[in-house]
Amino acid sequence: MNVKWFLNTEMYNNSTFFEKSIKELYPDDWGQKLILITFISENGGAK
């Protein structure tokens, strides 16, 4: 599966749920994780 496609699709179609999941997984630094995930999805990231 293409990671970039998956992240972009999740952030577009399920942004509220996606953000809530990140908050639950990383309660102390979810904002930084969200920024990192956004950066990765916009710049190709892992393939």
KADA-V7263 format. One record per residue. SS is DSSP state (H for helix, E for strand, - for the rest). NEAR is the number of other C-alpha atoms within 10 Angstrom. D_CENTER is the distance of its C-alpha to the mean C-alpha in Angstrom with 1 decimal. Layout:
ss=SS near=NEAR d_center=D_CENTER
ss=SS near=NEAR d_center=D_CENTER
//
This chain:
ss=- near=6 d_center=15.2
ss=- near=10 d_center=13.5
ss=H near=14 d_center=10.1
ss=H near=18 d_center=9.6
ss=H near=12 d_center=11.0
ss=H near=12 d_center=9.0
ss=H near=17 d_center=5.5
ss=H near=17 d_center=7.8
ss=H near=13 d_center=9.7
ss=H near=14 d_center=7.5
ss=H near=17 d_center=6.4
ss=H near=11 d_center=10.1
ss=H near=11 d_center=11.9
ss=- near=12 d_center=10.4
ss=H near=13 d_center=8.9
ss=H near=11 d_center=11.2
ss=H near=12 d_center=10.7
ss=H near=15 d_center=6.9
ss=H near=17 d_center=7.6
ss=H near=14 d_center=10.7
ss=H near=13 d_center=9.5
ss=H near=16 d_center=7.6
ss=H near=16 d_center=10.9
ss=H near=10 d_center=12.9
ss=H near=12 d_center=11.6
ss=- near=14 d_center=11.9
ss=- near=12 d_center=14.5
ss=- near=10 d_center=16.0
ss=- near=11 d_center=13.3
ss=H near=17 d_center=10.2
ss=H near=14 d_center=10.4
ss=H near=11 d_center=10.6
ss=H near=17 d_center=7.6
ss=H near=17 d_center=5.5
ss=H near=11 d_center=7.9
ss=H near=12 d_center=7.6
ss=H near=18 d_center=4.1
ss=H near=16 d_center=5.6
ss=H near=12 d_center=8.8
ss=H near=16 d_center=8.3
ss=H near=19 d_center=7.4
ss=H near=13 d_center=10.3
ss=H near=10 d_center=12.5
ss=- near=12 d_center=12.6
ss=- near=13 d_center=11.4
ss=- near=9 d_center=12.9
ss=- near=7 d_center=15.0
//
